[in-house]
Every structure is written in C-alpha cells, then in structure tokens.
Amino acid sequence: FIIGTEFITPDLDISSTPSERCGVMWLPYRILFKHGQSSHSLFFGAVGRIIYLTVLIILFIAVIGWFFKNPDLLMHVYEMVNWIVVLLFVFGIWAANAIHILLDRVI
C-alpha cells in the first residue's frame, strides 16, 4: 500500500513528486498516458502501471542475464517468485490507486 501511495501512483503521468523520485523510469509512461484519463481509471490505471513495471523488471533481468552470460536467469527468478507476495503487492497498489481516485473525485 505504501509503495502504491508513494511510488506507483496515478500521478506518474505528470511531473509530480512520485515521478521525480524514480527519475526517467516513468518517462515513457508519462508520454503514453494523459493525466486524468486511463491512469485515473479504477481498474485500468493500476493494471497499466503494474504491466509497465513488470515489463521494466523483465527487461532489467534479461539484460543482467545477457550481461553475465546467463540466459536462464529470468527462468530462475520466475521459479523463486512467491505468488502470494505478488498478489498482496498488486492488491496494495490497487487499493492505493482506488483511494487516490476517490479522493480526487471528492476534493
């Protein structure tokens, strides 16, 4: 929930404190999504950011595997993933997203 509030917020599509914390990592996301549209959707906003983050993580692991000449690194990481933790992480991001959107609409 804290990560969803402080780092993976619906406001990553604008110049905001969370987007500045992560540097250029979210710049392509900011270019692809307009503020207040799909990024502020109750379902698609959180899913879009989770997919974007997942692609970045997969690319990072693949590059590290290529650099160290270990093509099976991505598969080894996949086998070590605790899916309950992943589901809790996703739920925390979605819950923070939902509260953010609710507060945006109320205020």
Salt bridges, closest charged atoms under 4 A:
GLU6 OE1 - ARG21 NH2 2.98
ASP11 OD1 - HIS35 NE2 3.94
ASP11 OD1 - HIS40 NE2 3.47
ASP11 OD2 - HIS100 NE2 3.43
ASP13 OD1 - HIS35 ND1 2.85
ASP104 OD2 - HIS40 NE2 3.03
ASP104 OD2 - HIS100 NE2 3.12
